[in-house]
Amino acid sequence: MKLHIFFVWPVLPALAAFVLLFIALLCFSGCYTLKQGFILLGYLSKAVPLKKLTADFEERRFAERVEDIRRFSKEELGLKQNKNYTTYVSIDRDYLAAVVSAARPDAFIPYDWHFPLVGAVPYKGFFNTEDARAEAEKLKKKGLDVWIRGVDAFSTLGWFKDPLYSYMKNYPTYHLADLLIHEQLHATVYLAGQSQFNEELAEFVGGEGARLYMEKTFGNGSPEYRAMLDDKADSAAFVAFIRGLTAELEALYRGALPREEKLREKERVIARAQEWFAAEYEQRFRGENYRFFSSMTINNAYLELYRLYYSGEDYLATLYERSGKDLRRLIAAAASIKRVGKNGDPRTALETALFGAEADAAGSR
């Protein structure tokens, strides 16, 4: 996803469910759901079959690559195949929607929106940027930290036929594969009310699935594969940096300082982190994708997004290793989980689905 003035850029993955405004539309008729639903239905009405992209070489190559990734995700990974990403919509911008997130300014506690069937989700999406700004202003008046980001795709979890968009033609193969596998994972596995688990699983499967696709398609000695590794290394370095910053802020928030002093110290901590980041950038990063951080305004809503997508516990990587690095098996186990209950732990449910009695015995010790 290309950098936008008020948005978050490629390091954050595509939005998972876009609050499923369509399902909400079926359940009640509010101004929000009606407006967003009609805008998207307008986009969908312009969709053309991917196989009709024959106007020039670039379009044909894009269509062939998408079909190859979809075939890989089905045959190699076992992801559900539906009519998603078999149609194409041309739009005049390089992002799909603006999404609002919010959090308390003195704690990493996200603000949740509640929707029928979907449950609580920590974001709300808008196709009109001005609507997103208006929502953000309402939240700021409540004293919350707020962030608006652009997303380049979302999944309607099978309720609609999710299309490709014209800006995706310019994506590197790895990013396109990551995007499509990420979103098809959401169409295959989705636990209502478990936003963090859903996002972490899709992020892990998207990234590793795309790596496997690149390895099979280009070979692990190819320039394309090496460029992907550089990109992944920079992403890992940035996420590690953000984890360190959030850990320092968490310690501050748990401390005994008065709230106003915590907020002042928070600004000092962030400023120091940005200065260090700028000074160390050349030594720690291979590309230019993350240089923006030292000059942007950072708040808890921005940092909470990384806590949502990257918990820092690496439990999925551990389960993947234990499974023999069998990504298809991991996905099938996750898809077998029907529900975990309001207070259930989807991580435990996934481990049990993967390893059965072995996991139950380990948990009882």
One Martini backbone bead per residue (centre of mass of N, CA, C, O) as a GRO file, in nm:
protein
  365
    1MET     BB    1   0.094   0.037   0.025
    2LYS     BB    2   0.078   0.356  -0.028
    3LEU     BB    3   0.156   0.651   0.074
    4HIS     BB    4  -0.033   0.862   0.285
    5ILE     BB    5  -0.075   1.138   0.459
    6PHE     BB    6  -0.303   0.983   0.670
    7PHE     BB    7  -0.152   0.705   0.649
    8VAL     BB    8  -0.074   0.376   0.641
    9TRP     BB    9   0.158   0.157   0.526
   10PRO     BB   10   0.284  -0.153   0.424
   11VAL     BB   11   0.335  -0.286   0.709
   12LEU     BB   12   0.036  -0.297   0.698
   13PRO     BB   13  -0.214  -0.484   0.648
   14ALA     BB   14  -0.490  -0.575   0.538
   15LEU     BB   15  -0.805  -0.557   0.596
   16ALA     BB   16  -1.016  -0.793   0.699
   17ALA     BB   17  -1.357  -0.688   0.736
   18PHE     BB   18  -1.465  -0.392   0.736
   19VAL     BB   19  -1.700  -0.454   0.951
   20LEU     BB   20  -1.914  -0.580   0.782
   21LEU     BB   21  -2.133  -0.383   0.646
   22PHE     BB   22  -2.313  -0.588   0.500
   23ILE     BB   23  -2.423  -0.744   0.736
   24ALA     BB   24  -2.533  -0.499   0.877
   25LEU     BB   25  -2.727  -0.422   0.648
   26LEU     BB   26  -2.907  -0.681   0.697
   27CYS     BB   27  -2.982  -0.595   1.011
   28PHE     BB   28  -2.957  -0.277   0.956
   29SER     BB   29  -3.061   0.079   0.897
   30GLY     BB   30  -2.804   0.284   0.869
   31CYS     BB   31  -2.621   0.536   0.753
   32TYR     BB   32  -2.354   0.395   0.741
   33THR     BB   33  -2.428   0.126   0.597
   34LEU     BB   34  -2.569   0.244   0.355
   35LYS     BB   35  -2.346   0.420   0.240
   36GLN     BB   36  -2.117   0.209   0.219
   37GLY     BB   37  -2.273  -0.003   0.061
   38PHE     BB   38  -2.336   0.168  -0.193
   39ILE     BB   39  -2.048   0.227  -0.275
   40LEU     BB   40  -1.955  -0.064  -0.314
   41LEU     BB   41  -2.174  -0.150  -0.512
   42GLY     BB   42  -2.067   0.044  -0.724
   43TYR     BB   43  -1.802  -0.097  -0.766
   44LEU     BB   44  -1.913  -0.384  -0.831
   45SER     BB   45  -2.072  -0.292  -1.090
   46LYS     BB   46  -1.774  -0.245  -1.246
   47ALA     BB   47  -1.702  -0.527  -1.271
   48VAL     BB   48  -1.469  -0.742  -1.435
   49PRO     BB   49  -1.345  -0.998  -1.573
   50LEU     BB   50  -1.025  -1.100  -1.564
   51LYS     BB   51  -1.021  -1.243  -1.855
   52LYS     BB   52  -1.066  -0.940  -1.997
   53LEU     BB   53  -0.757  -0.866  -1.957
   54THR     BB   54  -0.637  -0.768  -2.294
   55ALA     BB   55  -0.531  -0.477  -2.376
   56ASP     BB   56  -0.249  -0.550  -2.235
   57PHE     BB   57   0.033  -0.680  -2.107
   58GLU     BB   58   0.001  -0.593  -1.810
   59GLU     BB   59  -0.282  -0.712  -1.768
   60ARG     BB   60  -0.222  -1.004  -1.845
   61ARG     BB   61  -0.002  -1.052  -1.634
   62PHE     BB   62  -0.175  -0.994  -1.389
   63ALA     BB   63  -0.391  -1.211  -1.434
   64GLU     BB   64  -0.193  -1.453  -1.431
   65ARG     BB   65  -0.083  -1.408  -1.147
   66VAL     BB   66  -0.344  -1.432  -0.991
   67GLU     BB   67  -0.414  -1.719  -1.081
   68ASP     BB   68  -0.157  -1.849  -0.967
   69ILE     BB   69  -0.207  -1.774  -0.669
   70ARG     BB   70  -0.481  -1.910  -0.639
   71ARG     BB   71  -0.382  -2.192  -0.707
   72PHE     BB   72  -0.177  -2.214  -0.480
   73SER     BB   73  -0.374  -2.164  -0.236
   74LYS     BB   74  -0.531  -2.426  -0.296
   75GLU     BB   75  -0.317  -2.661  -0.357
   76GLU     BB   76  -0.097  -2.590  -0.121
   77LEU     BB   77  -0.292  -2.456   0.128
   78GLY     BB   78  -0.622  -2.494   0.130
   79LEU     BB   79  -0.781  -2.263   0.038
   80LYS     BB   80  -1.051  -2.110  -0.022
   81GLN     BB   81  -1.256  -2.125  -0.318
   82ASN     BB   82  -1.386  -1.862  -0.499
   83LYS     BB   83  -1.478  -1.550  -0.655
   84ASN     BB   84  -1.242  -1.423  -0.562
   85TYR     BB   85  -1.040  -1.247  -0.770
   86THR     BB   86  -1.216  -1.250  -1.073
   87THR     BB   87  -1.227  -0.938  -1.058
   88TYR     BB   88  -1.234  -0.588  -1.192
   89VAL     BB   89  -1.145  -0.252  -1.073
   90SER     BB   90  -1.160   0.081  -1.170
   91ILE     BB   91  -0.973   0.338  -1.004
   92ASP     BB   92  -0.864   0.686  -0.892
   93ARG     BB   93  -0.692   0.521  -0.669
   94ASP     BB   94  -0.444   0.372  -0.417
   95TYR     BB   95  -0.708   0.305  -0.248
   96LEU     BB   96  -1.008   0.206  -0.083
   97ALA     BB   97  -0.992   0.287   0.235
   98ALA     BB   98  -1.082   0.443   0.541
   99VAL     BB   99  -0.946   0.384   0.872
  100VAL     BB  100  -1.054   0.381   1.208
  101SER     BB  101  -0.869   0.437   1.510
  102ALA     BB  102  -0.859   0.378   1.877
  103ALA     BB  103  -0.725   0.511   2.197
  104ARG     BB  104  -0.596   0.544   2.479
  105PRO     BB  105  -0.350   0.774   2.593
  106ASP     BB  106  -0.278   0.588   2.883
  107ALA     BB  107  -0.337   0.319   2.708
  108PHE     BB  108  -0.365  -0.014   2.564
  109ILE     BB  109  -0.690   0.066   2.472
  110PRO     BB  110  -0.920  -0.004   2.262
  111TYR     BB  111  -1.161   0.092   2.043
  112ASP     BB  112  -1.491  -0.033   1.998
  113TRP     BB  113  -1.696  -0.183   1.763
  114HIS     BB  114  -2.042  -0.288   1.708
  115PHE     BB  115  -2.166  -0.586   1.535
  116PRO     BB  116  -2.350  -0.787   1.380
  117LEU     BB  117  -2.205  -1.115   1.411
  118VAL     BB  118  -1.906  -0.995   1.449
  119GLY     BB  119  -1.878  -0.786   1.673
  120ALA     BB  120  -1.585  -0.680   1.792
  121VAL     BB  121  -1.405  -0.392   1.655
  122PRO     BB  122  -1.093  -0.183   1.606
  123TYR     BB  123  -1.268  -0.062   1.352
  124LYS     BB  124  -1.358   0.186   1.087
  125GLY     BB  125  -1.498   0.215   0.764
  126PHE     BB  126  -1.433   0.432   0.467
  127PHE     BB  127  -1.477   0.562   0.141
  128ASN     BB  128  -1.488   0.842   0.271
  129THR     BB  129  -1.262   1.051   0.403
  130GLU     BB  130  -1.445   1.261   0.547
  131ASP     BB  131  -1.588   1.054   0.725
  132ALA     BB  132  -1.335   0.970   0.879
  133ARG     BB  133  -1.270   1.247   0.995
  134ALA     BB  134  -1.533   1.280   1.154
  135GLU     BB  135  -1.494   1.036   1.336
  136ALA     BB  136  -1.225   1.130   1.458
  137GLU     BB  137  -1.333   1.388   1.595
  138LYS     BB  138  -1.524   1.248   1.792
  139LEU     BB  139  -1.297   1.090   1.941
  140LYS     BB  140  -1.125   1.331   2.030
  141LYS     BB  141  -1.356   1.453   2.214
  142LYS     BB  142  -1.313   1.188   2.409
  143GLY     BB  143  -0.984   1.166   2.445
  144LEU     BB  144  -0.862   1.019   2.198
  145ASP     BB  145  -0.666   0.835   2.017
  146VAL     BB  146  -0.605   0.876   1.656
  147TRP     BB  147  -0.638   0.680   1.343
  148ILE     BB  148  -0.564   0.694   0.989
  149ARG     BB  149  -0.606   0.453   0.725
  150GLY     BB  150  -0.510   0.277   0.453
  151VAL     BB  151  -0.671   0.040   0.234
  152ASP     BB  152  -0.647  -0.224  -0.031
  153ALA     BB  153  -0.825  -0.438   0.135
  154PHE     BB  154  -1.097  -0.683   0.181
  155SER     BB  155  -1.318  -0.899   0.358
  156THR     BB  156  -1.656  -1.059   0.321
  157LEU     BB  157  -1.660  -1.370   0.386
  158GLY     BB  158  -1.854  -1.451   0.117
  159TRP     BB  159  -2.090  -1.239   0.063
  160PHE     BB  160  -1.888  -1.139  -0.156
  161LYS     BB  161  -1.717  -1.050  -0.452
  162ASP     BB  162  -1.396  -0.995  -0.440
  163PRO     BB  163  -1.198  -0.760  -0.582
  164LEU     BB  164  -0.993  -0.609  -0.789
  165TYR     BB  165  -0.758  -0.337  -0.827
  166SER     BB  166  -0.580  -0.128  -1.027
  167TYR     BB  167  -0.336  -0.068  -0.824
  168MET     BB  168  -0.230  -0.376  -0.812
  169LYS     BB  169  -0.052  -0.386  -1.074
  170ASN     BB  170   0.210  -0.249  -0.910
  171TYR     BB  171   0.273  -0.490  -0.753
  172PRO     BB  172   0.463  -0.689  -0.619
  173THR     BB  173   0.447  -1.022  -0.605
  174TYR     BB  174   0.467  -1.057  -0.299
  175HIS     BB  175   0.239  -0.855  -0.222
  176LEU     BB  176   0.016  -0.990  -0.379
  177ALA     BB  177   0.031  -1.265  -0.239
  178ASP     BB  178  -0.011  -1.166   0.048
  179LEU     BB  179  -0.286  -1.038   0.004
  180LEU     BB  180  -0.448  -1.284  -0.110
  181ILE     BB  181  -0.386  -1.485   0.119
  182HIS     BB  182  -0.486  -1.319   0.353
  183GLU     BB  183  -0.785  -1.292   0.249
  184GLN     BB  184  -0.838  -1.601   0.211
  185LEU     BB  185  -0.808  -1.668   0.504
  186HIS     BB  186  -1.062  -1.512   0.594
  187ALA     BB  187  -1.249  -1.697   0.410
  188THR     BB  188  -1.162  -1.961   0.589
  189VAL     BB  189  -1.095  -1.787   0.863
  190TYR     BB  190  -1.341  -1.691   1.126
  191LEU     BB  191  -1.361  -1.531   1.447
  192ALA     BB  192  -1.580  -1.403   1.635
  193GLY     BB  193  -1.433  -1.156   1.841
  194GLN     BB  194  -1.115  -1.227   1.713
  195SER     BB  195  -0.917  -1.007   1.590
  196GLN     BB  196  -0.627  -1.080   1.664
  197PHE     BB  197  -0.622  -1.368   1.561
  198ASN     BB  198  -0.708  -1.311   1.270
  199GLU     BB  199  -0.469  -1.119   1.201
  200GLU     BB  200  -0.227  -1.296   1.278
  201LEU     BB  201  -0.291  -1.531   1.094
  202ALA     BB  202  -0.303  -1.375   0.824
  203GLU     BB  203  -0.019  -1.259   0.842
  204PHE     BB  204   0.135  -1.523   0.855
  205VAL     BB  205   0.017  -1.669   0.606
  206GLY     BB  206   0.076  -1.450   0.400
  207GLY     BB  207   0.385  -1.439   0.433
  208GLU     BB  208   0.453  -1.746   0.405
  209GLY     BB  209   0.295  -1.803   0.147
  210ALA     BB  210   0.454  -1.600  -0.028
  211ARG     BB  211   0.729  -1.729   0.008
  212LEU     BB  212   0.656  -2.002  -0.118
  213TYR     BB  213   0.576  -1.887  -0.389
  214MET     BB  214   0.851  -1.759  -0.462
  215GLU     BB  215   1.016  -2.017  -0.445
  216LYS     BB  216   0.857  -2.176  -0.664
  217THR     BB  217   0.867  -1.957  -0.900
  218PHE     BB  218   1.193  -1.840  -0.869
  219GLY     BB  219   1.364  -1.909  -0.637
  220ASN     BB  220   1.610  -1.874  -0.372
  221GLY     BB  221   1.828  -1.721  -0.595
  222SER     BB  222   1.664  -1.489  -0.674
  223PRO     BB  223   1.603  -1.156  -0.698
  224GLU     BB  224   1.311  -1.171  -0.593
  225TYR     BB  225   1.374  -1.324  -0.330
  226ARG     BB  226   1.585  -1.126  -0.212
  227ALA     BB  227   1.398  -0.880  -0.203
  228MET     BB  228   1.199  -1.007  -0.006
  229LEU     BB  229   1.401  -1.046   0.228
  230ASP     BB  230   1.462  -0.748   0.268
  231ASP     BB  231   1.173  -0.665   0.333
  232LYS     BB  232   1.137  -0.857   0.578
  233ALA     BB  233   1.371  -0.743   0.746
  234ASP     BB  234   1.259  -0.457   0.775
  235SER     BB  235   0.994  -0.534   0.906
  236ALA     BB  236   1.115  -0.676   1.154
  237ALA     BB  237   1.274  -0.428   1.258
  238PHE     BB  238   1.029  -0.243   1.298
  239VAL     BB  239   0.864  -0.420   1.488
  240ALA     BB  240   1.081  -0.436   1.708
  241PHE     BB  241   1.084  -0.137   1.766
  242ILE     BB  242   0.784  -0.108   1.844
  243ARG     BB  243   0.794  -0.304   2.080
  244GLY     BB  244   0.991  -0.141   2.250
  245LEU     BB  245   0.817   0.112   2.275
  246THR     BB  246   0.563  -0.020   2.400
  247ALA     BB  247   0.705  -0.132   2.651
  248GLU     BB  248   0.786   0.141   2.768
  249LEU     BB  249   0.494   0.253   2.784
  250GLU     BB  250   0.367   0.037   2.959
  251ALA     BB  251   0.540   0.096   3.207
  252LEU     BB  252   0.440   0.382   3.239
  253TYR     BB  253   0.128   0.322   3.268
  254ARG     BB  254   0.175   0.134   3.532
  255GLY     BB  255   0.252   0.353   3.692
  256ALA     BB  256   0.240   0.623   3.957
  257LEU     BB  257   0.187   0.846   3.791
  258PRO     BB  258   0.030   1.094   3.695
  259ARG     BB  259  -0.145   1.135   3.416
  260GLU     BB  260  -0.013   1.400   3.307
  261GLU     BB  261   0.278   1.293   3.335
  262LYS     BB  262   0.250   1.055   3.149
  263LEU     BB  263   0.188   1.223   2.893
  264ARG     BB  264   0.455   1.377   2.891
  265GLU     BB  265   0.642   1.128   2.888
  266LYS     BB  266   0.539   1.004   2.631
  267GLU     BB  267   0.649   1.229   2.444
  268ARG     BB  268   0.946   1.184   2.521
  269VAL     BB  269   0.972   0.890   2.436
  270ILE     BB  270   0.899   0.930   2.138
  271ALA     BB  271   1.116   1.139   2.066
  272ARG     BB  272   1.358   0.960   2.131
  273ALA     BB  273   1.289   0.733   1.935
  274GLN     BB  274   1.303   0.908   1.676
  275GLU     BB  275   1.596   0.995   1.702
  276TRP     BB  276   1.718   0.711   1.702
  277PHE     BB  277   1.602   0.616   1.434
  278ALA     BB  278   1.744   0.825   1.254
  279ALA     BB  279   2.041   0.753   1.342
  280GLU     BB  280   2.000   0.418   1.272
  281TYR     BB  281   1.891   0.357   0.988
  282GLU     BB  282   2.134   0.274   0.804
  283GLN     BB  283   2.209   0.015   0.992
  284ARG     BB  284   1.895  -0.130   0.990
  285PHE     BB  285   1.829  -0.059   0.682
  286ARG     BB  286   1.779  -0.124   0.324
  287GLY     BB  287   1.546   0.072   0.291
  288GLU     BB  288   1.281   0.344   0.265
  289ASN     BB  289   0.996   0.261   0.407
  290TYR     BB  290   1.076   0.383   0.729
  291ARG     BB  291   1.169   0.689   0.745
  292PHE     BB  292   0.903   0.836   0.839
  293PHE     BB  293   0.897   0.798   1.156
  294SER     BB  294   1.075   1.053   1.256
  295SER     BB  295   0.825   1.272   1.138
  296MET     BB  296   0.582   1.162   1.282
  297THR     BB  297   0.282   1.124   1.443
  298ILE     BB  298   0.253   0.961   1.759
  299ASN     BB  299   0.028   0.707   1.893
  300ASN     BB  300  -0.168   0.466   2.035
  301ALA     BB  301  -0.329   0.393   1.781
  302TYR     BB  302  -0.087   0.318   1.610
  303LEU     BB  303   0.048   0.109   1.804
  304GLU     BB  304  -0.201  -0.083   1.833
  305LEU     BB  305  -0.187  -0.207   1.551
  306TYR     BB  306   0.068  -0.378   1.618
  307ARG     BB  307  -0.064  -0.536   1.847
  308LEU     BB  308  -0.273  -0.673   1.662
  309TYR     BB  309  -0.069  -0.800   1.436
  310TYR     BB  310   0.183  -0.797   1.666
  311SER     BB  311   0.230  -0.943   1.969
  312GLY     BB  312   0.537  -1.093   2.015
  313GLU     BB  313   0.506  -1.421   2.074
  314ASP     BB  314   0.526  -1.628   1.827
  315TYR     BB  315   0.319  -1.876   1.828
  316LEU     BB  316   0.287  -1.945   1.526
  317ALA     BB  317   0.581  -2.016   1.468
  318THR     BB  318   0.591  -2.247   1.672
  319LEU     BB  319   0.363  -2.422   1.551
  320TYR     BB  320   0.492  -2.446   1.274
  321GLU     BB  321   0.741  -2.599   1.363
  322ARG     BB  322   0.587  -2.841   1.499
  323SER     BB  323   0.443  -2.915   1.212
  324GLY     BB  324   0.683  -2.902   0.993
  325LYS     BB  325   0.613  -2.665   0.810
  326ASP     BB  326   0.282  -2.693   0.770
  327LEU     BB  327   0.062  -2.480   0.642
  328ARG     BB  328  -0.182  -2.648   0.568
  329ARG     BB  329  -0.223  -2.766   0.853
  330LEU     BB  330  -0.267  -2.502   1.003
  331ILE     BB  331  -0.516  -2.410   0.845
  332ALA     BB  332  -0.696  -2.657   0.900
  333ALA     BB  333  -0.702  -2.624   1.204
  334ALA     BB  334  -0.831  -2.342   1.209
  335ALA     BB  335  -1.090  -2.426   1.040
  336SER     BB  336  -1.195  -2.632   1.275
  337ILE     BB  337  -1.276  -2.386   1.433
  338LYS     BB  338  -1.584  -2.271   1.544
  339ARG     BB  339  -1.544  -2.201   1.862
  340VAL     BB  340  -1.450  -2.028   2.194
  341GLY     BB  341  -1.593  -1.817   2.316
  342LYS     BB  342  -1.584  -1.537   2.503
  343ASN     BB  343  -1.333  -1.669   2.704
  344GLY     BB  344  -1.167  -1.790   2.498
  345ASP     BB  345  -0.875  -1.955   2.341
  346PRO     BB  346  -0.755  -1.970   2.022
  347ARG     BB  347  -0.471  -2.081   2.072
  348THR     BB  348  -0.552  -2.339   2.217
  349ALA     BB  349  -0.738  -2.443   1.993
  350LEU     BB  350  -0.514  -2.467   1.780
  351GLU     BB  351  -0.328  -2.661   1.927
  352THR     BB  352  -0.538  -2.886   1.954
  353ALA     BB  353  -0.595  -2.917   1.649
  354LEU     BB  354  -0.297  -2.999   1.581
  355PHE     BB  355  -0.222  -3.210   1.856
  356GLY     BB  356  -0.428  -3.272   2.062
  357ALA     BB  357  -0.348  -3.460   2.324
  358GLU     BB  358  -0.070  -3.331   2.348
  359ALA     BB  359  -0.175  -3.044   2.421
  360ASP     BB  360  -0.351  -3.120   2.666
  361ALA     BB  361  -0.122  -3.240   2.837
  362ALA     BB  362   0.056  -2.985   2.845
  363GLY     BB  363  -0.167  -2.799   2.978
  364SER     BB  364  -0.190  -2.987   3.255
  365ARG     BB  365   0.116  -2.945   3.368
   0.00000   0.00000   0.00000
